[in-house]
Every structure is written in structure tokens, then in C-alpha cells.
Amino acid sequence: MGVEQEILRAIDENREEILAFARDVYRHPELGYKEKRTAAKVAEVFRARALAVRESLAITGVRADLRPEGASSDVTVALIGELDAVVSPDHPHADPQTGAAHACGHHAQLAGVVGAAFALSSPAVAAHLGGGVAFFAVPAEEYGEVEFKNGLKEQGLLRYGGGKCELIRIGAFDDITVSVTHHSAPGVKGIKIGSETSNGFVSKVIRLRGRGAHAAAAPHLGINALNAASLGLTALAYQRETFQDADTVRVHPILTRGGELVNVIPQDATVEILVRGKHLEAILDADRKVDRSFKAGAMALGAKVEILTAPGYLPVVAAPPAPEIEAAARLVFPPEAIERVADGAHGTGSTDVGDLSYLMPVLNFTTGGMTGDLHSKDVDFFDEETAYIATAKIFALTAYHLLKDGAQAARAARAAYKPHFTKADYIAYMDALEKTETVDYGTEGK
């Protein structure tokens, strides 16, 4: 039996365990940097395959390593899945306490990585790997709960909000030659190969401080922080015509605090915002306009404004369909179920895969098996064979194709890649985005 057939056999042989894993994670969703149960389950499966496991990387991250005897020490292929869920409280499998649900499909990534571990750790397969494999379970890809993450920063538990960003910072990706990433998507019949560009973003928390007063008896003694926030949001709305269509700017706020009691002038208001754009210059331009808008709202009411800006994710650098993934796809899907990312395709969402793509070659594929709009209550995984089992086969076969014959393909991918940042450049860029600006337009003097 050839190595490719041995990989397929090993995954099919463990099919029920892979499916049980996927279903369990799907029904026990956890939010970013809180994925303790999921991380423990992943680590348990890796240990059962006799892999070297490291836990608590970037709080909840897990990395398991396989390096067969005789394999090169200077080549490592990363297979990446994400631990966290998204907030979708109306989803049928949402956690009733947190609203978390795997309406993002990250559990399918994890099932794919775990399934690949079953195959690649088989002695009959491992003997043909010319380098190492790092199986990653990465925390906090979904960028929500900004104030919670800022609290983790204040405790010194992390510096960046995104899981891959933090893992890059702490050195967990220092030895990685090539990363392989995946996502599920509706409308994909079987598999789509390659990655399109995507928006990057910065994250903001804007706190407006006024002065409380009786809302009926003495409103003139107060400074209404909610009104200041409302004016800031209105000013931001008027900025939208200044954004160029080609930059695909998206600025979307939520008001997380706007007062405590209806009969008290709101003393505090808080707005969380993600500022997205197709390239770094567009993001920074939109970010400046957001700052001006909320300063204007605070100035009009005589309020105090504190603007906390934090690095989010970098835009994804597009990668054409990888021949190693195409070769894998031909072994798993019929030709009519294989498609390729169109040249020039762009998505206005964001992912911390973009940060990896600035530093190393990233090979991406997308599988179907799901329906409904991502991040919505309608998401359903109706075809487990495609969503979970085929994903595992593509991960495993791609790693083998990169590492066979002395890891020639992995070395070639690294040689052809032109990094946009060194790690030092990346950290310097991210740290420069972290800033707090406070302006008081009158609360101290009134």
C-alpha cells in the first residue's frame, strides 16, 4: 500500500472517533481565551498518539509535535485549527450561559487537525516524513469581548488580542517553515484551494466620561456621556463618504455601556469598534477619522474621552492554489467538486491568518459540508464526511506532500516566499498601534 493510501486508510479507520470529537466540540463551544475544556480535549487526543504536547500557550493554546527519527530538524509544517467559537446566542447548539456557538466552523478545523494526527503519527506514514509536523490548536481567532481581552493585557497574561498574533510574539511559530490553514464555508461543493486577500483591522475601546445628575430634577448639572457617544457615532456616520470603495473600509461599533439607571444622567458610556480596511494605510486613515469623531462628540458635551487603540489583525496576503493541496484534493474529491480561489478575490472579513501570511508561506483550503451564513443561528453541518473527514484527509495528505522526499516541497515554498515582516518588524508594528489617548473637554472645570 502506498503512503497516500495508508493516510486515507488510517483516517477512515478512525472515522468514528474523529466524528465523535467534532460533535463533542460543536456542542461545547467556548469563547476566546476561555477554551479550557476544548484545549484539554485536544491535548488528550494528541497525547494518546504519543505526540510531544505543550499546553497553555497564549493562555489556552496547544501545540503537539511529531518529528520522526531521521527527519530534518530545520523543516516543520504547521497544521492549524482554532479553538474558539463566536457569540451566536440563537444558534441551536449555543451555550446558554455565554451565547457561544460554533457558527464559525472552528470545530471542523480541529477535527481535521486531530484526524491528520491519527494518520501522520502512524509509523507506516511517519517513516516517510522528511521533517516535523506541528499540530496547533490556536485560541481566540474571533476578535470579540474586547474589554475582556484588555483586562487580560492589564494582568500581563497577553499582549495581543488574537491567538496567532500572541503565539507569534511568544515564539511558538519561530521554527515553522510552512503553515497550512483551513476554513469551512457555505456554497463550497467540496473543496476550494488557495486564499484570497482580506481586510485587516485595529480594535478600539472608547470610554466617554461625563457627570451624573438627576435626569428630571437637575439635568443641567450633568454631563451626558451617552449623548457624547451618540454624537461621536453620528460624526462617524458622516465620515463614511470619505472612505474609498477600493479600500473596502468597514467601521462597525457597538455600545456596551450607556448609563446605569434611566433617571440618572449617564455618567459613563463605552463604545467598542473594529476599524477594517484592505491595506494598512486605509486602516490607519479610517482609525484617525474614528478618533476625530469621538473627540468631537466629547467636545460638544464637555465630556472626557479616553480612546484605547490596540492592534487587531493584518490583511491576508493572497496565496495561489498550492500544488500540494491540489494533489491531495484529487485523492479525496471528484474533479467537479474541486475549485480554486479566483484571481483578485477579496473578503472584507478578517482573520489572524493574515498575521502569519506576513511572516511565512501559508497554504489554505476551504471545505463545504455546511449551510447557513457564517456566524449566524442558521449554520448547520449537514455533511460530516466533507466537513470533518475530508478536511482531515486534506490536512494529512498536504503535510505528507510537503515533507516527502526530504521535505523538498516545504523547502521550495519557503525559498519562494518573500516575507513582508521579520518577526522583530512585526512586533514593532503591532506595539506601535497600542496607544491610549485621553482628552478632557470640561468635566474637570464644570
C-alpha positions as CSV (number, residue, x, y, z in Angstrom):
1,M,0.0,0.0,0.0
2,G,1.3,3.5,-0.9
3,V,1.8,6.2,1.7
4,E,-1.2,8.2,0.4
5,Q,-3.5,5.2,0.6
6,E,-2.1,4.5,4.1
7,I,-3.1,8.0,5.2
8,L,-6.6,7.6,3.8
9,R,-6.9,4.2,5.4
10,A,-5.8,5.5,8.8
11,I,-8.3,8.3,8.8
12,D,-11.1,6.0,7.6
13,E,-10.2,3.5,10.3
14,N,-10.6,6.2,13.0
15,R,-13.6,7.8,11.4
16,E,-16.0,7.3,14.3
17,E,-13.5,8.8,16.8
18,I,-13.0,11.8,14.6
19,L,-16.7,12.4,14.2
20,A,-17.3,11.9,17.9
21,F,-14.6,14.5,18.6
22,A,-16.1,17.0,16.2
23,R,-19.6,16.6,17.5
24,D,-18.5,17.0,21.1
25,V,-16.6,20.2,20.4
26,Y,-19.5,21.5,18.3
27,R,-21.8,21.0,21.3
28,H,-19.5,22.6,23.9
29,P,-18.5,25.9,22.4
30,E,-16.2,28.3,24.3
31,L,-15.1,31.9,23.6
32,G,-11.6,33.2,23.0
33,Y,-9.0,32.7,25.7
34,K,-11.6,30.7,27.7
35,E,-11.4,27.4,25.7
36,K,-10.2,25.3,28.6
37,R,-12.4,22.3,28.0
38,T,-11.7,22.3,24.3
39,A,-8.0,22.7,24.7
40,A,-7.8,19.8,27.3
41,K,-9.8,17.6,24.9
42,V,-7.4,18.3,22.1
43,A,-4.3,17.7,24.2
44,E,-5.8,14.4,25.4
45,V,-6.2,13.2,21.8
46,F,-2.6,14.3,20.9
47,R,-1.1,12.5,24.0
48,A,-2.9,9.3,23.0
49,R,-1.0,9.4,19.7
50,A,2.3,9.7,21.7
51,L,2.9,13.2,20.5
52,A,5.0,15.8,22.4
53,V,2.4,18.2,23.8
54,R,2.7,21.7,25.1
55,E,-0.2,23.4,26.7
56,S,-1.2,26.9,28.0
57,L,0.5,28.6,25.1
58,A,-1.1,32.1,24.8
59,I,-3.3,31.1,27.8
60,T,-5.2,28.1,26.2
61,G,-3.2,27.2,23.1
62,V,-2.0,23.7,22.4
63,R,0.9,22.5,20.2
64,A,1.8,18.9,19.6
65,D,4.9,17.9,17.7
66,L,5.8,14.9,15.6
67,R,9.4,14.5,14.3
68,P,10.2,11.0,13.1
69,E,13.6,9.6,13.7
70,G,15.9,10.8,10.9
71,A,13.7,13.7,9.9
72,S,15.3,17.0,9.3
73,S,15.3,19.4,12.3
74,D,15.2,22.5,10.1
75,V,11.8,21.9,8.5
76,T,8.4,21.9,10.3
77,V,5.0,22.1,8.8
78,A,2.2,23.5,10.9
79,L,-1.4,22.2,10.7
80,I,-3.6,24.8,12.3
81,G,-7.1,24.6,13.9
82,E,-8.8,27.2,16.1
83,L,-10.3,26.6,19.5
84,D,-12.8,29.3,19.9
85,A,-16.4,29.8,19.0
86,V,-18.3,33.0,18.1
87,V,-21.2,34.7,20.0
88,S,-24.5,33.5,18.3
89,P,-27.0,33.0,21.2
90,D,-29.9,31.9,19.0
91,H,-27.9,29.0,17.4
92,P,-29.4,25.6,18.3
93,H,-26.1,24.5,19.9
94,A,-25.3,27.8,21.6
95,D,-24.0,27.7,25.2
96,P,-27.0,29.1,27.2
97,Q,-24.7,31.0,29.6
98,T,-22.3,32.6,27.2
99,G,-24.1,32.6,23.9
100,A,-21.1,30.9,22.3
101,A,-21.7,28.7,19.2
102,H,-19.5,27.1,16.6
103,A,-21.3,29.1,13.9
104,C,-17.8,29.8,12.6
105,G,-16.8,26.1,11.9
106,H,-13.6,26.1,14.0
107,H,-14.6,22.7,15.4
108,A,-14.3,21.4,11.9
109,Q,-10.7,22.7,11.7
110,L,-9.9,21.0,15.0
111,A,-11.4,17.7,13.7
112,G,-9.2,18.0,10.6
113,V,-6.0,18.6,12.6
114,V,-6.9,15.8,15.1
115,G,-7.7,13.4,12.2
116,A,-4.5,14.3,10.5
117,A,-2.6,13.4,13.7
118,F,-4.1,9.9,13.5
119,A,-2.7,9.4,10.1
120,L,0.7,11.1,10.3
121,S,1.6,9.5,13.6
122,S,1.2,6.1,12.1
123,P,4.7,4.5,11.8
124,A,3.9,3.5,8.2
125,V,3.4,7.2,7.3
126,A,5.8,8.9,9.7
127,A,8.8,7.0,8.3
128,H,8.3,8.9,5.0
129,L,8.3,12.4,6.5
130,G,11.4,14.4,5.9
131,G,10.6,17.0,8.6
132,G,8.5,17.7,11.6
133,V,4.7,18.4,11.9
134,A,3.3,20.8,14.5
135,F,-0.3,20.3,15.2
136,F,-1.7,23.6,16.5
137,A,-4.9,24.3,18.4
138,V,-4.9,28.1,18.5
139,P,-7.0,30.3,20.8
140,A,-9.1,33.4,20.1
141,E,-9.3,33.8,16.4
142,E,-12.7,35.6,16.7
143,Y,-12.0,39.1,17.9
144,G,-14.8,39.8,20.3
145,E,-15.1,40.7,24.0
146,V,-12.5,43.5,23.6
147,E,-12.7,44.8,27.2
148,F,-12.2,41.2,28.5
149,K,-9.1,40.9,26.4
150,N,-7.9,44.3,27.5
151,G,-8.3,43.0,31.1
152,L,-6.0,40.0,30.3
153,K,-3.5,42.5,28.9
154,E,-3.6,44.6,32.1
155,Q,-2.9,41.4,34.1
156,G,0.1,40.7,31.9
157,L,-1.3,37.5,30.6
158,L,-1.0,38.5,26.9
159,R,-0.1,41.5,24.8
160,Y,-2.2,40.9,21.6
161,G,-5.9,40.1,21.3
162,G,-5.6,37.5,18.5
163,G,-4.4,34.0,19.3
164,K,-2.0,33.6,16.4
165,C,-0.7,37.1,17.0
166,E,0.2,36.2,20.6
167,L,1.7,32.8,19.6
168,I,3.9,34.6,17.0
169,R,5.0,37.0,19.8
170,I,6.0,34.3,22.3
171,G,7.9,32.3,19.7
172,A,5.6,29.4,19.1
173,F,5.9,29.8,15.3
174,D,9.6,30.6,15.3
175,D,10.5,27.2,13.8
176,I,7.6,26.8,11.4
177,T,8.5,26.5,7.7
178,V,5.1,26.5,6.2
179,S,1.6,26.8,7.7
180,V,-1.5,25.0,6.4
181,T,-4.8,26.6,7.3
182,H,-8.5,25.8,6.7
183,H,-12.0,27.1,6.9
184,S,-15.5,25.9,6.3
185,A,-17.8,27.9,4.1
186,P,-21.3,27.6,2.7
187,G,-21.6,27.3,-1.0
188,V,-18.5,25.2,-1.4
189,K,-19.4,21.9,-3.0
190,G,-16.3,20.0,-2.0
191,I,-13.1,22.0,-1.7
192,K,-11.8,25.4,-2.7
193,I,-8.0,25.8,-2.8
194,G,-6.0,29.0,-2.2
195,S,-6.5,32.1,-0.2
196,E,-8.0,35.5,-1.2
197,T,-6.9,38.8,0.3
198,S,-8.9,40.0,3.3
199,N,-9.3,43.1,5.4
200,G,-7.1,43.7,8.4
201,F,-8.2,45.9,11.4
202,V,-7.4,47.7,14.5
203,S,-9.5,47.4,17.7
204,K,-10.8,50.3,19.7
205,V,-12.5,50.9,23.1
206,I,-13.8,54.4,23.5
207,R,-14.8,55.5,27.0
208,L,-16.7,58.7,27.5
209,R,-16.9,60.2,31.0
210,G,-19.5,62.8,32.0
211,R,-21.2,63.7,35.2
212,G,-24.2,62.1,36.8
213,A,-27.2,64.1,37.9
214,H,-30.9,63.6,38.4
215,A,-32.3,63.3,35.0
216,A,-35.6,65.0,35.8
217,A,-34.8,67.4,38.7
218,A,-31.4,68.7,37.7
219,P,-30.3,67.5,34.2
220,H,-28.5,70.9,33.8
221,L,-26.0,69.8,36.4
222,G,-24.9,66.7,34.5
223,I,-22.7,65.9,31.5
224,N,-24.4,63.3,29.4
225,A,-21.8,60.7,28.4
226,L,-24.4,58.8,26.3
227,N,-25.2,61.9,24.3
228,A,-21.4,62.4,23.7
229,A,-21.2,58.8,22.5
230,S,-24.2,59.4,20.2
231,L,-22.7,62.5,18.7
232,G,-19.5,60.5,18.1
233,L,-21.4,57.8,16.3
234,T,-23.2,60.4,14.2
235,A,-19.9,62.0,13.3
236,L,-18.5,58.6,12.4
237,A,-21.5,58.0,10.1
238,Y,-20.7,61.2,8.2
239,Q,-17.2,60.0,7.7
240,R,-18.3,57.1,5.6
241,E,-18.5,59.0,2.3
242,T,-14.7,59.7,2.7
243,F,-13.8,56.0,2.5
244,Q,-12.7,54.9,-0.9
245,D,-14.6,51.9,-2.3
246,A,-11.3,50.3,-3.4
247,D,-10.1,50.3,0.2
248,T,-13.1,48.2,1.4
249,V,-13.2,50.1,4.7
250,R,-15.6,48.7,7.3
251,V,-16.1,50.5,10.7
252,H,-18.6,48.9,13.0
253,P,-19.3,49.9,16.6
254,I,-21.3,48.6,19.4
255,L,-22.4,50.5,22.5
256,T,-21.6,48.3,25.5
257,R,-22.4,50.9,28.2
258,G,-24.7,53.8,28.2
259,G,-25.8,54.6,31.7
260,E,-26.9,52.7,34.8
261,L,-30.4,54.0,35.7
262,V,-33.0,55.7,33.5
263,N,-33.5,58.5,36.0
264,V,-29.8,59.4,36.2
265,I,-27.9,61.3,33.5
266,P,-25.4,58.8,32.1
267,Q,-22.0,59.4,33.6
268,D,-20.2,56.7,31.5
269,A,-20.6,55.4,28.0
270,T,-18.4,52.8,26.3
271,V,-18.2,52.0,22.6
272,E,-16.2,49.1,21.1
273,I,-15.2,49.4,17.4
274,L,-13.3,47.4,14.8
275,V,-11.8,49.5,12.1
276,R,-11.2,47.4,9.0
277,G,-9.5,48.0,5.6
278,K,-7.9,46.2,2.7
279,H,-4.4,47.5,3.4
280,L,-2.5,49.1,6.3
281,E,-2.8,52.7,5.0
282,A,-6.5,52.5,4.7
283,I,-6.9,51.1,8.2
284,L,-4.8,53.9,9.7
285,D,-6.6,56.6,7.8
286,A,-10.0,55.3,9.0
287,D,-8.7,55.0,12.5
288,R,-7.7,58.7,12.6
289,K,-11.2,59.6,11.5
290,V,-12.8,57.5,14.2
291,D,-10.7,59.3,16.8
292,R,-11.7,62.7,15.5
293,S,-15.4,61.7,15.5
294,F,-15.5,60.8,19.2
295,K,-13.3,63.7,20.2
296,A,-15.9,65.9,18.5
297,G,-18.7,64.3,20.5
298,A,-16.9,64.7,23.7
299,M,-16.1,68.3,22.9
300,A,-19.7,69.2,22.1
301,L,-20.9,68.0,25.5
302,G,-17.9,69.0,27.6
303,A,-17.1,65.3,28.4
304,K,-13.9,63.4,28.8
305,V,-12.9,60.8,26.2
306,E,-10.4,58.0,26.6
307,I,-9.5,56.2,23.3
308,L,-7.8,52.9,23.6
309,T,-6.4,51.5,20.3
310,A,-5.0,48.0,20.0
311,P,-3.6,46.0,17.2
312,G,-6.0,43.6,15.6
313,Y,-5.1,41.5,12.5
314,L,-3.1,42.2,9.4
315,P,-4.7,41.8,5.9
316,V,-4.3,38.3,4.4
317,V,-1.7,38.1,1.7
318,A,-3.3,36.1,-1.1
319,A,-1.7,32.7,-2.0
320,P,-2.5,30.8,-5.2
321,P,-3.8,27.3,-5.0
322,A,-0.9,25.1,-3.6
323,P,0.0,22.1,-5.8
324,E,0.4,20.0,-2.6
325,I,-3.2,20.7,-1.7
326,E,-4.4,20.2,-5.3
327,A,-2.7,16.8,-5.3
328,A,-4.4,16.0,-2.0
329,A,-7.8,17.1,-3.3
330,R,-7.6,14.8,-6.3
331,L,-7.3,11.9,-4.0
332,V,-10.4,12.9,-1.9
333,F,-12.8,14.7,-4.2
334,P,-14.2,14.2,-7.7
335,P,-12.9,16.8,-10.2
336,E,-16.2,18.6,-10.3
337,A,-16.0,19.2,-6.5
338,I,-12.6,21.0,-6.7
339,E,-12.5,24.7,-7.3
340,R,-9.8,27.3,-7.0
341,V,-9.8,30.8,-5.5
342,A,-10.3,33.4,-8.3
343,D,-7.5,35.8,-9.0
344,G,-8.1,39.1,-7.3
345,A,-10.8,37.7,-4.9
346,H,-11.1,39.7,-1.7
347,G,-13.0,39.2,1.5
348,T,-14.0,42.0,3.8
349,G,-13.8,39.9,7.0
350,S,-10.6,39.5,9.0
351,T,-8.5,36.7,10.4
352,D,-5.2,36.4,12.3
353,V,-4.1,34.1,9.5
354,G,-3.2,37.4,7.9
355,D,-0.5,37.9,10.5
356,L,1.0,34.5,9.6
357,S,0.9,35.4,6.0
358,Y,3.1,38.4,6.5
359,L,5.8,36.2,8.0
360,M,5.7,32.8,6.3
361,P,4.1,30.9,3.4
362,V,0.5,29.9,4.3
363,L,-1.3,27.3,2.2
364,N,-5.1,27.5,2.6
365,F,-8.1,25.4,1.7
366,T,-11.8,25.6,2.3
367,T,-14.2,22.8,2.6
368,G,-18.0,22.6,2.4
369,G,-20.5,20.4,4.2
370,M,-22.2,23.4,5.9
371,T,-25.1,25.6,5.2
372,G,-26.3,29.0,6.5
373,D,-24.5,32.3,6.8
374,L,-21.3,32.2,8.9
375,H,-21.7,33.5,12.4
376,S,-25.5,33.1,12.3
377,K,-28.0,30.9,14.0
378,D,-28.7,29.2,10.7
379,V,-25.3,27.5,10.4
380,D,-25.6,23.7,10.2
381,F,-23.1,21.0,9.4
382,F,-25.2,18.7,7.3
383,D,-22.4,16.7,5.6
384,E,-19.9,15.4,8.2
385,E,-17.9,13.4,5.7
386,T,-16.9,16.6,3.8
387,A,-16.7,18.9,6.8
388,Y,-14.7,16.7,9.1
389,I,-13.3,13.5,7.5
390,A,-12.3,15.1,4.1
391,T,-10.8,18.0,6.0
392,A,-8.6,15.6,8.0
393,K,-7.5,13.8,4.8
394,I,-6.6,17.1,3.1
395,F,-4.6,18.3,6.1
396,A,-2.7,14.9,6.4
397,L,-2.1,14.5,2.6
398,T,-0.8,18.1,2.3
399,A,1.6,17.6,5.1
400,Y,2.9,14.4,3.5
401,H,3.3,16.1,0.1
402,L,5.2,18.9,1.7
403,L,7.5,16.6,3.7
404,K,8.1,13.6,1.4
405,D,11.4,13.2,-0.5
406,G,13.4,15.1,2.2
407,A,10.8,17.9,2.5
408,Q,11.7,19.3,-0.9
409,A,8.3,20.9,-1.4
410,A,8.3,22.6,2.0
411,R,11.8,23.9,1.4
412,A,10.8,25.2,-2.0
413,A,7.8,27.0,-0.6
414,R,10.0,28.7,2.0
415,A,12.5,29.7,-0.7
416,A,9.9,31.2,-2.9
417,Y,8.2,33.2,-0.2
418,K,9.2,36.9,0.3
419,P,8.4,37.9,3.9
420,H,6.6,41.2,4.4
421,F,7.9,41.5,8.0
422,T,10.6,39.9,10.1
423,K,9.3,38.8,13.5
424,A,11.0,41.9,15.0
425,D,9.3,44.2,12.4
426,Y,6.0,42.5,13.2
427,I,6.2,43.1,16.9
428,A,7.4,46.6,16.4
429,Y,4.5,47.4,14.1
430,M,1.9,45.8,16.5
431,D,3.3,47.5,19.5
432,A,3.2,50.9,17.8
433,L,-0.5,50.5,17.3
434,E,-1.1,50.1,21.0
435,K,-1.9,53.5,22.4
436,T,-4.2,55.4,24.9
437,E,-5.2,59.0,24.4
438,T,-7.3,60.9,26.9
439,V,-8.8,64.4,26.3
440,D,-10.9,66.2,28.9
441,Y,-13.2,68.9,27.3
442,G,-14.6,70.2,30.5
443,T,-15.6,67.7,33.2
444,E,-12.8,68.9,35.5
445,G,-13.9,72.5,35.3
446,K,-17.7,72.3,35.4
